[in-house]
């Protein structure tokens, strides 16, 4: 009773060696976070662009099929079928866009709020520092423009080192 029964069922001895779901040539480990996020953003943009293009092309085809003229029953049926096919592809594209929008909303809602707040605060600090630097520069330029020019002595030069004219 300790013997293994003999069957004709194949028993794989190793995992298959097929390479399924091949990704880009650059492994994800080598990408930093910004590069990875940029790649994901580009992928989403391409999906949206394809679906929008499908909607636009479908609408243009439907409008072109709606020409008025002498048509026999076969031509009317053929154009009706083409319009239905275009409308169905437009509906699929619209559903795909709605699914994409839903996914983006979920990503926004479930994203790391602490990281978003840190980035927003860092950007705010940067902008405030730039603003204070710009205010200091404007104040210095305004003081330079409004301060009275004084002579530095017999050389006849003003504060900027320019020669003064005497008549």
Secondary structure, DSSP 8 states (H G I E B T S, - for coil): --S----S-----S------S---SS-GGGS-HHHHHHHHHHHHHHHHHHHHHHHHHHHHHHHHHT--S---HHHHHHHHHHHHHHHHHHHHHHHHHHHHHHHHHHHHHHS-HHHHHHHHHHHHHHHHHHHHHHHHHHHHHHHHHHS-----STT-B-TTS-B----
